[in-house]
Amino acid sequence: MRTTQALKHISILATEGVFASTLMHAKDFFHMASLRHGKQLGLDLTPAFETLLVSPDGQPVQTFSGTSIAVDGALGATDIVILPAFWGNFDELCRKYAQVLPWLRQCHAQGSAICGEATGAFWMAAAGLLDDKEATTHWRFAEEFSRRFPRVQFTADKHMTDSDNLYCAGGTTSACDLYMYLVERFCGANIAQGMARDVLFEVQRNYCPGRIGFGGQKLHLDTRVLQIQEWLETHFADKFRFEDVAREHGMSIRNFMRRFQAATGDKPLHYLQRLRIETAKTLLSTTRKSIKTISYEVGYDDASFFARLFRQHTDLSPNQYRQQYRHKSG
């Protein structure tokens, strides 16, 4: 997981037509994380970082449902930018809020994580940040998004994407999964696991949350390796030999091993194991499937071997990992 400096500010963008539910969901979610993190740091109930609603001019905005919402200030330096969903004419919003796109470019250049929920991804794409990168949005706006931003690698079958510190979530539930990932990245696994236990465990998903944390390993120029990475994301649970994968993509096994590690920084087997373990972590925390079933679904017939491998990657057994996401009795 990427290391970062101490988290100080999260900025949640409020504009005309914003869905108040997505705006305040992000505000409450990260404020809860801030309180938990503050307590862990010995600050009692003092938040460890600021969670701010910001508008381009620092003035209140009228939401989609007509409610006027005050904000904490205007655009400024921040560690994380959250772009909630909105409803309205995007061209008019861009004209009205001309300062947003330069702000996003500056934030990204300074290392801020930027997250777009549903239509919020439009801001990232319009700023040019998603050019030649994978992205997604709410299914209702997929056609418009693809038409407006042809340079973006739009992915309709993924609910979450990450690439170069840029994150997209297709809707509310996937945004919750994405925010949980950011809490783990910036505040630590204990804070994330505590919040997941209290907030997420009863959420019923009709999809498997995407594997976050691999996007940075796709920022290379070896298109053949990228094709193999995408193939592995689909076939990670299948039985196959890397020799066959290499041959099907026009490479010898030696050339494949060398190019894959040079492009991604991982050996192919380790990359495959991470794909499987990250999927297993999601299944452990969001379903009640047995360890044996999960082992089989991610590609391991031997549940004992899977458990040993899981511990190597997480320092926890599958049962221990799951237990941290369950409501504790008493």
FIKEVEX-745860 format. One record per residue (C-alpha): residue number from 1; x, y, z. Coordinates in nm, 2 decimals, padded with zeros to 4 digits. Layout:
{pos = NUM; px = X; py = Y; pz = Z}
...
This chain:
{pos = 1; px = 00.00; py = 00.00; pz = 00.00}
{pos = 2; px = 00.12; py = 00.35; pz = -00.09}
{pos = 3; px = 00.27; py = 00.55; pz = 00.20}
{pos = 4; px = 00.17; py = 00.91; pz = 00.25}
{pos = 5; px = 00.23; py = 01.20; pz = 00.48}
{pos = 6; px = -00.01; py = 01.26; pz = 00.77}
{pos = 7; px = -00.37; py = 01.33; pz = 00.66}
{pos = 8; px = -00.47; py = 01.69; pz = 00.73}
{pos = 9; px = -00.76; py = 01.78; pz = 00.50}
{pos = 10; px = -01.03; py = 01.62; pz = 00.30}
{pos = 11; px = -01.22; py = 01.85; pz = 00.06}
{pos = 12; px = -01.56; py = 01.75; pz = -00.06}
{pos = 13; px = -01.68; py = 01.96; pz = -00.36}
{pos = 14; px = -02.02; py = 02.12; pz = -00.34}
{pos = 15; px = -02.17; py = 02.27; pz = -00.66}
{pos = 16; px = -02.52; py = 02.36; pz = -00.78}
{pos = 17; px = -02.72; py = 02.05; pz = -00.84}
{pos = 18; px = -02.51; py = 01.82; pz = -00.62}
{pos = 19; px = -02.69; py = 01.53; pz = -00.46}
{pos = 20; px = -02.70; py = 01.62; pz = -00.10}
{pos = 21; px = -02.71; py = 01.25; pz = 00.00}
{pos = 22; px = -02.37; py = 01.18; pz = -00.17}
{pos = 23; px = -02.22; py = 01.51; pz = -00.04}
{pos = 24; px = -02.32; py = 01.44; pz = 00.33}
{pos = 25; px = -02.25; py = 01.07; pz = 00.31}
{pos = 26; px = -01.89; py = 01.15; pz = 00.23}
{pos = 27; px = -01.88; py = 01.42; pz = 00.50}
{pos = 28; px = -02.02; py = 01.19; pz = 00.77}
{pos = 29; px = -01.81; py = 00.89; pz = 00.66}
{pos = 30; px = -01.48; py = 01.07; pz = 00.68}
{pos = 31; px = -01.57; py = 01.26; pz = 00.99}
{pos = 32; px = -01.64; py = 00.93; pz = 01.16}
{pos = 33; px = -01.30; py = 00.81; pz = 01.04}
{pos = 34; px = -01.14; py = 01.13; pz = 01.17}
{pos = 35; px = -01.29; py = 01.08; pz = 01.52}
{pos = 36; px = -01.18; py = 00.72; pz = 01.53}
{pos = 37; px = -00.83; py = 00.81; pz = 01.42}
{pos = 38; px = -00.81; py = 01.09; pz = 01.67}
{pos = 39; px = -00.90; py = 00.85; pz = 01.95}
{pos = 40; px = -00.64; py = 00.61; pz = 01.83}
{pos = 41; px = -00.38; py = 00.89; pz = 01.84}
{pos = 42; px = -00.48; py = 00.98; pz = 02.20}
{pos = 43; px = -00.68; py = 01.29; pz = 02.11}
{pos = 44; px = -01.00; py = 01.16; pz = 02.27}
{pos = 45; px = -01.29; py = 01.29; pz = 02.06}
{pos = 46; px = -01.08; py = 01.55; pz = 01.87}
{pos = 47; px = -01.09; py = 01.48; pz = 01.50}
{pos = 48; px = -00.75; py = 01.38; pz = 01.36}
{pos = 49; px = -00.81; py = 01.57; pz = 01.03}
{pos = 50; px = -01.05; py = 01.82; pz = 00.89}
{pos = 51; px = -01.34; py = 01.71; pz = 00.66}
{pos = 52; px = -01.45; py = 02.01; pz = 00.47}
{pos = 53; px = -01.73; py = 02.10; pz = 00.24}
{pos = 54; px = -01.59; py = 02.34; pz = -00.02}
{pos = 55; px = -01.75; py = 02.53; pz = -00.31}
{pos = 56; px = -01.57; py = 02.70; pz = -00.59}
{pos = 57; px = -01.64; py = 03.05; pz = -00.44}
{pos = 58; px = -01.70; py = 02.96; pz = -00.08}
{pos = 59; px = -02.07; py = 03.04; pz = -00.10}
{pos = 60; px = -02.37; py = 02.81; pz = -00.02}
{pos = 61; px = -02.50; py = 02.59; pz = -00.30}
{pos = 62; px = -02.85; py = 02.47; pz = -00.39}
{pos = 63; px = -02.86; py = 02.09; pz = -00.41}
{pos = 64; px = -03.05; py = 01.87; pz = -00.66}
{pos = 65; px = -03.35; py = 01.87; pz = -00.43}
{pos = 66; px = -03.35; py = 02.24; pz = -00.38}
{pos = 67; px = -03.20; py = 02.26; pz = -00.03}
{pos = 68; px = -02.94; py = 02.53; pz = 00.03}
{pos = 69; px = -02.63; py = 02.39; pz = 00.20}
{pos = 70; px = -02.36; py = 02.61; pz = 00.36}
{pos = 71; px = -01.99; py = 02.51; pz = 00.31}
{pos = 72; px = -01.68; py = 02.54; pz = 00.52}
{pos = 73; px = -01.48; py = 02.74; pz = 00.26}
{pos = 74; px = -01.35; py = 02.77; pz = -00.09}
{pos = 75; px = -01.11; py = 02.56; pz = -00.29}
{pos = 76; px = -00.76; py = 02.51; pz = -00.14}
{pos = 77; px = -00.48; py = 02.27; pz = -00.08}
{pos = 78; px = -00.59; py = 01.93; pz = 00.04}
{pos = 79; px = -00.49; py = 01.57; pz = 00.07}
{pos = 80; px = -00.80; py = 01.41; pz = -00.07}
{pos = 81; px = -01.06; py = 01.55; pz = -00.30}
{pos = 82; px = -01.41; py = 01.40; pz = -00.31}
{pos = 83; px = -01.63; py = 01.48; pz = -00.61}
{pos = 84; px = -01.99; py = 01.38; pz = -00.52}
{pos = 85; px = -02.26; py = 01.30; pz = -00.78}
{pos = 86; px = -02.45; py = 01.59; pz = -00.93}
{pos = 87; px = -02.74; py = 01.64; pz = -01.17}
{pos = 88; px = -02.75; py = 01.91; pz = -01.43}
{pos = 89; px = -02.59; py = 02.05; pz = -01.75}
{pos = 90; px = -02.22; py = 01.98; pz = -01.71}
{pos = 91; px = -02.12; py = 02.24; pz = -01.97}
{pos = 92; px = -02.30; py = 02.51; pz = -01.77}
{pos = 93; px = -02.14; py = 02.39; pz = -01.45}
{pos = 94; px = -01.80; py = 02.41; pz = -01.61}
{pos = 95; px = -01.87; py = 02.77; pz = -01.73}
{pos = 96; px = -02.00; py = 02.87; pz = -01.39}
{pos = 97; px = -01.72; py = 02.71; pz = -01.20}
{pos = 98; px = -01.42; py = 02.77; pz = -01.42}
{pos = 99; px = -01.18; py = 02.74; pz = -01.12}
{pos = 100; px = -01.26; py = 02.38; pz = -01.05}
{pos = 101; px = -01.06; py = 02.22; pz = -01.34}
{pos = 102; px = -00.74; py = 02.41; pz = -01.27}
{pos = 103; px = -00.78; py = 02.33; pz = -00.90}
{pos = 104; px = -00.81; py = 01.96; pz = -00.97}
{pos = 105; px = -00.50; py = 01.96; pz = -01.19}
{pos = 106; px = -00.30; py = 02.14; pz = -00.92}
{pos = 107; px = -00.43; py = 01.90; pz = -00.65}
{pos = 108; px = -00.33; py = 01.60; pz = -00.86}
{pos = 109; px = 00.02; py = 01.75; pz = -00.94}
{pos = 110; px = 00.07; py = 01.80; pz = -00.56}
{pos = 111; px = -00.01; py = 01.43; pz = -00.49}
{pos = 112; px = -00.37; py = 01.46; pz = -00.37}
{pos = 113; px = -00.60; py = 01.15; pz = -00.41}
{pos = 114; px = -00.90; py = 01.25; pz = -00.62}
{pos = 115; px = -01.22; py = 01.05; pz = -00.61}
{pos = 116; px = -01.53; py = 01.08; pz = -00.83}
{pos = 117; px = -01.86; py = 00.92; pz = -00.74}
{pos = 118; px = -02.09; py = 00.86; pz = -01.04}
{pos = 119; px = -02.11; py = 01.19; pz = -01.23}
{pos = 120; px = -01.84; py = 01.33; pz = -01.01}
{pos = 121; px = -01.60; py = 01.15; pz = -01.25}
{pos = 122; px = -01.69; py = 01.40; pz = -01.52}
{pos = 123; px = -01.49; py = 01.67; pz = -01.34}
{pos = 124; px = -01.18; py = 01.45; pz = -01.34}
{pos = 125; px = -01.22; py = 01.36; pz = -01.71}
{pos = 126; px = -01.28; py = 01.72; pz = -01.81}
{pos = 127; px = -00.96; py = 01.83; pz = -01.63}
{pos = 128; px = -00.77; py = 01.58; pz = -01.85}
{pos = 129; px = -00.66; py = 01.37; pz = -01.55}
{pos = 130; px = -00.82; py = 01.05; pz = -01.68}
{pos = 131; px = -00.68; py = 01.07; pz = -02.04}
{pos = 132; px = -00.54; py = 00.72; pz = -02.13}
{pos = 133; px = -00.65; py = 00.59; pz = -01.79}
{pos = 134; px = -00.92; py = 00.35; pz = -01.68}
{pos = 135; px = -01.24; py = 00.51; pz = -01.54}
{pos = 136; px = -01.60; py = 00.44; pz = -01.47}
{pos = 137; px = -01.92; py = 00.62; pz = -01.38}
{pos = 138; px = -02.29; py = 00.56; pz = -01.31}
{pos = 139; px = -02.44; py = 00.34; pz = -01.58}
{pos = 140; px = -02.71; py = 00.60; pz = -01.67}
{pos = 141; px = -02.43; py = 00.84; pz = -01.78}
{pos = 142; px = -02.20; py = 00.59; pz = -01.94}
{pos = 143; px = -02.29; py = 00.68; pz = -02.30}
{pos = 144; px = -02.25; py = 01.05; pz = -02.24}
{pos = 145; px = -01.92; py = 01.00; pz = -02.05}
{pos = 146; px = -01.77; py = 00.79; pz = -02.34}
{pos = 147; px = -01.89; py = 01.05; pz = -02.60}
{pos = 148; px = -01.75; py = 01.35; pz = -02.41}
{pos = 149; px = -01.42; py = 01.19; pz = -02.32}
{pos = 150; px = -01.30; py = 00.96; pz = -02.59}
{pos = 151; px = -00.94; py = 00.95; pz = -02.46}
{pos = 152; px = -01.06; py = 00.79; pz = -02.13}
{pos = 153; px = -01.05; py = 00.41; pz = -02.11}
{pos = 154; px = -01.41; py = 00.38; pz = -02.00}
{pos = 155; px = -01.49; py = 00.05; pz = -01.83}
{pos = 156; px = -01.86; py = -00.03; pz = -01.81}
{pos = 157; px = -01.82; py = -00.36; pz = -01.62}
{pos = 158; px = -01.63; py = -00.23; pz = -01.32}
{pos = 159; px = -01.79; py = -00.04; pz = -01.03}
{pos = 160; px = -01.46; py = 00.10; pz = -00.91}
{pos = 161; px = -01.13; py = 00.20; pz = -01.08}
{pos = 162; px = -00.80; py = 00.34; pz = -00.97}
{pos = 163; px = -00.52; py = 00.48; pz = -01.17}
{pos = 164; px = -00.24; py = 00.72; pz = -01.07}
{pos = 165; px = -00.41; py = 00.83; pz = -00.74}
{pos = 166; px = -00.74; py = 00.89; pz = -00.93}
{pos = 167; px = -01.04; py = 00.68; pz = -00.82}
{pos = 168; px = -01.39; py = 00.64; pz = -00.97}
{pos = 169; px = -01.69; py = 00.48; pz = -00.82}
{pos = 170; px = -02.00; py = 00.40; pz = -01.01}
{pos = 171; px = -02.26; py = 00.46; pz = -00.73}
{pos = 172; px = -02.32; py = 00.49; pz = -00.36}
{pos = 173; px = -02.23; py = 00.14; pz = -00.25}
{pos = 174; px = -01.91; py = 00.13; pz = -00.45}
{pos = 175; px = -01.82; py = 00.48; pz = -00.32}
{pos = 176; px = -01.85; py = 00.34; pz = 00.03}
{pos = 177; px = -01.61; py = 00.06; pz = -00.06}
{pos = 178; px = -01.38; py = 00.32; pz = -00.21}
{pos = 179; px = -01.39; py = 00.55; pz = 00.09}
{pos = 180; px = -01.31; py = 00.25; pz = 00.31}
{pos = 181; px = -01.00; py = 00.18; pz = 00.10}
{pos = 182; px = -00.89; py = 00.54; pz = 00.15}
{pos = 183; px = -00.95; py = 00.52; pz = 00.53}
{pos = 184; px = -00.72; py = 00.21; pz = 00.54}
{pos = 185; px = -00.46; py = 00.38; pz = 00.33}
{pos = 186; px = -00.45; py = 00.70; pz = 00.53}
{pos = 187; px = -00.56; py = 00.60; pz = 00.88}
{pos = 188; px = -00.46; py = 00.23; pz = 00.90}
{pos = 189; px = -00.62; py = -00.11; pz = 00.88}
{pos = 190; px = -00.76; py = -00.10; pz = 01.24}
{pos = 191; px = -00.96; py = 00.22; pz = 01.17}
{pos = 192; px = -01.09; py = 00.08; pz = 00.84}
{pos = 193; px = -01.18; py = -00.26; pz = 00.99}
{pos = 194; px = -01.37; py = -00.10; pz = 01.28}
{pos = 195; px = -01.57; py = 00.12; pz = 01.05}
{pos = 196; px = -01.64; py = -00.17; pz = 00.81}
{pos = 197; px = -01.77; py = -00.37; pz = 01.11}
{pos = 198; px = -02.00; py = -00.09; pz = 01.21}
{pos = 199; px = -02.10; py = 00.04; pz = 00.87}
{pos = 200; px = -02.06; py = -00.21; pz = 00.59}
{pos = 201; px = -02.12; py = -00.56; pz = 00.71}
{pos = 202; px = -02.49; py = -00.56; pz = 00.66}
{pos = 203; px = -02.47; py = -00.38; pz = 00.32}
{pos = 204; px = -02.60; py = -00.62; pz = 00.05}
{pos = 205; px = -02.41; py = -00.59; pz = -00.28}
{pos = 206; px = -02.52; py = -00.73; pz = -00.61}
{pos = 207; px = -02.16; py = -00.70; pz = -00.73}
{pos = 208; px = -01.81; py = -00.79; pz = -00.62}
{pos = 209; px = -01.62; py = -00.47; pz = -00.52}
{pos = 210; px = -01.33; py = -00.41; pz = -00.75}
{pos = 211; px = -00.97; py = -00.47; pz = -00.65}
{pos = 212; px = -00.82; py = -00.14; pz = -00.55}
{pos = 213; px = -00.45; py = -00.08; pz = -00.55}
{pos = 214; px = -00.35; py = -00.22; pz = -00.88}
{pos = 215; px = -00.41; py = 00.09; pz = -01.10}
{pos = 216; px = -00.06; py = 00.22; pz = -01.04}
{pos = 217; px = 00.09; py = -00.09; pz = -01.19}
{pos = 218; px = -00.09; py = -00.03; pz = -01.52}
{pos = 219; px = 00.09; py = 00.30; pz = -01.58}
{pos = 220; px = 00.35; py = 00.16; pz = -01.82}
{pos = 221; px = 00.39; py = 00.15; pz = -02.20}
{pos = 222; px = 00.41; py = -00.22; pz = -02.25}
{pos = 223; px = 00.07; py = -00.28; pz = -02.42}
{pos = 224; px = 00.12; py = -00.66; pz = -02.43}
{pos = 225; px = 00.18; py = -00.68; pz = -02.06}
{pos = 226; px = -00.12; py = -00.46; pz = -02.00}
{pos = 227; px = -00.33; py = -00.70; pz = -02.21}
{pos = 228; px = -00.21; py = -00.99; pz = -01.99}
{pos = 229; px = -00.29; py = -00.79; pz = -01.67}
{pos = 230; px = -00.65; py = -00.74; pz = -01.80}
{pos = 231; px = -00.67; py = -01.11; pz = -01.89}
{pos = 232; px = -00.56; py = -01.21; pz = -01.54}
{pos = 233; px = -00.82; py = -00.98; pz = -01.38}
{pos = 234; px = -01.09; py = -01.19; pz = -01.56}
{pos = 235; px = -00.93; py = -01.53; pz = -01.54}
{pos = 236; px = -00.74; py = -01.52; pz = -01.21}
{pos = 237; px = -00.95; py = -01.81; pz = -01.06}
{pos = 238; px = -00.89; py = -02.03; pz = -01.37}
{pos = 239; px = -00.64; py = -02.31; pz = -01.39}
{pos = 240; px = -00.37; py = -02.21; pz = -01.64}
{pos = 241; px = 00.01; py = -02.21; pz = -01.69}
{pos = 242; px = 00.20; py = -01.89; pz = -01.74}
{pos = 243; px = 00.39; py = -02.07; pz = -02.03}
{pos = 244; px = 00.06; py = -02.09; pz = -02.21}
{pos = 245; px = -00.04; py = -01.73; pz = -02.14}
{pos = 246; px = 00.30; py = -01.61; pz = -02.26}
{pos = 247; px = 00.27; py = -01.82; pz = -02.58}
{pos = 248; px = -00.08; py = -01.69; pz = -02.65}
{pos = 249; px = 00.05; py = -01.34; pz = -02.63}
{pos = 250; px = 00.35; py = -01.40; pz = -02.86}
{pos = 251; px = 00.62; py = -01.43; pz = -02.60}
{pos = 252; px = 00.86; py = -01.69; pz = -02.47}
{pos = 253; px = 00.82; py = -01.76; pz = -02.10}
{pos = 254; px = 01.16; py = -01.60; pz = -02.02}
{pos = 255; px = 01.07; py = -01.28; pz = -02.21}
{pos = 256; px = 00.73; py = -01.27; pz = -02.05}
{pos = 257; px = 00.87; py = -01.30; pz = -01.70}
{pos = 258; px = 01.12; py = -01.03; pz = -01.76}
{pos = 259; px = 00.88; py = -00.79; pz = -01.93}
{pos = 260; px = 00.60; py = -00.84; pz = -01.68}
{pos = 261; px = 00.82; py = -00.76; pz = -01.38}
{pos = 262; px = 00.99; py = -00.47; pz = -01.55}
{pos = 263; px = 00.64; py = -00.32; pz = -01.63}
{pos = 264; px = 00.46; py = -00.39; pz = -01.31}
{pos = 265; px = 00.73; py = -00.43; pz = -01.05}
{pos = 266; px = 00.58; py = -00.77; pz = -00.95}
{pos = 267; px = 00.67; py = -01.12; pz = -01.07}
{pos = 268; px = 00.36; py = -01.28; pz = -01.24}
{pos = 269; px = 00.29; py = -01.53; pz = -00.97}
{pos = 270; px = 00.30; py = -01.27; pz = -00.69}
{pos = 271; px = 00.07; py = -01.05; pz = -00.90}
{pos = 272; px = -00.17; py = -01.33; pz = -00.95}
{pos = 273; px = -00.16; py = -01.42; pz = -00.58}
{pos = 274; px = -00.24; py = -01.06; pz = -00.49}
{pos = 275; px = -00.54; py = -01.06; pz = -00.73}
{pos = 276; px = -00.67; py = -01.37; pz = -00.56}
{pos = 277; px = -00.61; py = -01.25; pz = -00.20}
{pos = 278; px = -00.76; py = -00.91; pz = -00.26}
{pos = 279; px = -01.07; py = -01.08; pz = -00.40}
{pos = 280; px = -01.08; py = -01.32; pz = -00.11}
{pos = 281; px = -01.06; py = -01.02; pz = 00.14}
{pos = 282; px = -01.37; py = -00.87; pz = -00.03}
{pos = 283; px = -01.56; py = -01.20; pz = -00.01}
{pos = 284; px = -01.46; py = -01.25; pz = 00.36}
{pos = 285; px = -01.58; py = -00.90; pz = 00.46}
{pos = 286; px = -01.89; py = -00.88; pz = 00.25}
{pos = 287; px = -02.03; py = -01.24; pz = 00.24}
{pos = 288; px = -02.09; py = -01.53; pz = 00.47}
{pos = 289; px = -01.94; py = -01.78; pz = 00.24}
{pos = 290; px = -01.73; py = -02.05; pz = 00.40}
{pos = 291; px = -01.35; py = -02.03; pz = 00.38}
{pos = 292; px = -01.34; py = -02.34; pz = 00.16}
{pos = 293; px = -01.59; py = -02.19; pz = -00.08}
{pos = 294; px = -01.40; py = -01.87; pz = -00.10}
{pos = 295; px = -01.07; py = -02.06; pz = -00.15}
{pos = 296; px = -01.23; py = -02.24; pz = -00.44}
{pos = 297; px = -01.38; py = -01.93; pz = -00.60}
{pos = 298; px = -01.04; py = -01.75; pz = -00.60}
{pos = 299; px = -00.86; py = -02.04; pz = -00.76}
{pos = 300; px = -00.73; py = -02.26; pz = -00.48}
{pos = 301; px = -00.86; py = -02.62; pz = -00.44}
{pos = 302; px = -00.67; py = -02.66; pz = -00.12}
{pos = 303; px = -00.82; py = -02.45; pz = 00.16}
{pos = 304; px = -00.52; py = -02.51; pz = 00.39}
{pos = 305; px = -00.28; py = -02.38; pz = 00.13}
{pos = 306; px = -00.51; py = -02.08; pz = 00.06}
{pos = 307; px = -00.51; py = -02.00; pz = 00.44}
{pos = 308; px = -00.13; py = -02.02; pz = 00.46}
{pos = 309; px = -00.10; py = -01.79; pz = 00.16}
{pos = 310; px = -00.36; py = -01.55; pz = 00.29}
{pos = 311; px = -00.16; py = -01.52; pz = 00.62}
{pos = 312; px = 00.16; py = -01.45; pz = 00.42}
{pos = 313; px = 00.00; py = -01.16; pz = 00.25}
{pos = 314; px = -00.20; py = -01.02; pz = 00.54}
{pos = 315; px = -00.05; py = -01.15; pz = 00.86}
{pos = 316; px = -00.40; py = -01.28; pz = 00.95}
{pos = 317; px = -00.58; py = -01.61; pz = 00.89}
{pos = 318; px = -00.89; py = -01.58; pz = 00.68}
{pos = 319; px = -01.10; py = -01.63; pz = 01.00}
{pos = 320; px = -00.92; py = -01.36; pz = 01.18}
{pos = 321; px = -00.96; py = -01.12; pz = 00.89}
{pos = 322; px = -01.33; py = -01.19; pz = 00.88}
{pos = 323; px = -01.38; py = -01.17; pz = 01.25}
{pos = 324; px = -01.25; py = -00.81; pz = 01.25}
{pos = 325; px = -01.55; py = -00.72; pz = 01.03}
{pos = 326; px = -01.81; py = -00.89; pz = 01.24}
{pos = 327; px = -02.01; py = -00.72; pz = 01.52}
{pos = 328; px = -01.85; py = -00.83; pz = 01.84}
{pos = 329; px = -02.08; py = -00.95; pz = 02.11}
{pos = 330; px = -02.09; py = -00.76; pz = 02.44}
